[in-house]
Structure formats: C-alpha cells, structure tokens
Amino acid sequence: MKIIKGDLILKENTTFNEDLKVEGNIICEGGRWDLNCLNLNCWDLDCLDLNCKDLNCWDLNCRDLSFYAVAIAYHSFKCKSWKAKREKYIIKCLDGKIEVEK
C-alpha cells in the first residue's frame, strides 16, 4: 500500500495500480475530475463523475454516481443521478437523506 502523508495534489490524470492511503485531502488543481475506483473510503468527496465498486463516505456530493453494490454516506448524500450495477444493492445515508438534485 502506498501511503501519502499530507495532501495529494493532482495536476493531471493519475493512475495508481496499488492500494492508496492519503493522510490528508485529495485535491485536483484546475477543478474537479472524474474518479474511478474499486473501493473508496473517505471523509468528504466532491466530484463530477464517480464510478466505484464499493463506496463508504462521510459527505458525498457528486453529479453522477455509478456503483456496483454498496454506497453508504454517514452525514450527507447529494447527487444528480445514481445507478447500481447489480439488482440487489444497498444505498443509504445514515444520518441524513439521499438528495437527488434536478
């Protein structure tokens, strides 16, 4: 597992072919980018397009969310659209509600 102490600042499209732990914030210079991942566990996530196998997040704010089986936010969950890739799935916001913005 690659561990980054402090913030990870992305200046261009970046691929990590190993597990990644960031002990800070993930910042995209020049605006928000698309994020593709297998498993994502984060505190705050703000992105345009999110494609993820499993998602565990405190605050989730994105335009389009695509996940395989599980998407859970603890505090807030806002998106324009979401889609599960399997018939049986879990989508939940533990302390708030899922807000699908028009």
C-alpha positions, 0 to 999 in steps of 0.5 A: 500500500502506498501511503501519502502523508499530507495532501495529494495534489493532482495536476493531471490524470493519475493512475495508481495500480496499488492500494492508496492511503492519503493522510490528508485531502485529495485535491485536483488543481484546475477543478474537479475530475472524474474518479474511478475506483474499486473501493473508496473510503473517505471523509468528504468527496466532491466530484463530477463523475464517480464510478466505484465498486464499493463506496463508504463516505462521510459527505458525498456530493457528486453529479453522477454516481455509478456503483456496483453494490454498496454506497453508504454516506454517514452525514450527507448524500447529494447527487444528480443521478445514481445507478447500481450495477447489480439488482440487489444493492444497498444505498443509504445515508445514515444520518441524513437523506439521499438528495437527488438534485434536478 
